[in-house]
Amino acid sequence: MHLAQFNVAHMRAPVDDPLLAEFVAALEPVNTQADAAPGFVWRAIANEDDPEETITHEFGDHLLINYSIWESRDALWNFVYRSPHLAILQRRREWFHRVAEPYTVMWWVEEGEIPSLKEAWNRLTLLRQKGPTPDAFTFKEFYEPNGARG
Amino acid sequence: MDDLAAVAALNDPVRRELYRFVTSKGRPVGRNEAAEAAGVARPLAAFHLDKLVEAGLLEADFARLTEKKGPGSGRPAKVYRRAPGEHVVSVPPRDYRTLALVLAEVVDLLGGDEVAEKAAHRIGARLGAESAAATLPELLAERGYEPYDDAGLLRLRNCPFHVLAQEQPLLVCSMNLSLCRGLLEGRGEPGAPRLDPRPGECCVVFPQENSKTNQS
């Protein structure tokens, strides 16, 4: 099984606003690192020719989404927290609003399977409604593919 | 094996030296190399290394230590590295870890990262000023970071806040960076520690100039 992760971030301004400029400038280097990271499988890309273009969706305004698939929890963890991506995460408050509800969700998928964006959104909704379950969970409250608490 | 037994397994100078040597390498270590470093014969080193594995402090594996392949390359050698997991013994019983986890969660829920970073900086500066360590690497070693040189950088092999950093990585890694900046400031040394996280190590690195000026 592979691990899918989907997260949303509420931008403090439209994506082309100067406030977001440094974030947008970091997209290409950080995404390049993700693509080369051990255990990386797939990520949603808006435009192959423009690494700074963000994914369009129907889930709300000023909402930036990030959707990727990894071989394991460790692979995703090491990219998120043990790579230069951490420095970007630490500046999140400069660019994104604090939100009280969960903004990132994980679930297991079959190898080779890429669930739709709509399903990813539904998983986040499930997490928000029911809390962490084997079908929609987080790093902190993690579930193994067999449904056991990680 | 319980924590006390694991820690008690280190109550032997040779074993302690072997443990120190293996864990300082950051890679699997063979028996010959470990025996040489500890200044003991290979069979004795092998005996103690296996005791450390039994105690859960090291883990053993088999690997080819030479590039040679095919006939004549011999059997894979037994190699050792630090086992995951940690062992804490406190007499009388104390549990700062649970409280630290609670407090970290509170800081996170309150969105108090900045305040926490400032506090970490202040406490780092105090610790840095109070320490009798002659050099920055010594101070970092004293604080459990296990520093080592890596191409112009002082890297830290061990994260002293591992459990908390797993639970609240954003908060704890930021606080650790602030603490490290404080340590340096407390020593009255220049330099700019920064984040350069890598799997399995502490997230902070120090530009090497710090240690060099200090040692000269």
Interface residues (C-beta under 8 A of the other chain):
Chain A: D74 N78 V80 Y81 R82 S83 P84 L86 A87 L89 Q90 R93 R98 K140
Chain B: G111 D113 E167 P169 L170 C173 S174 L195 D196 P197 R198 P199 G200 C203
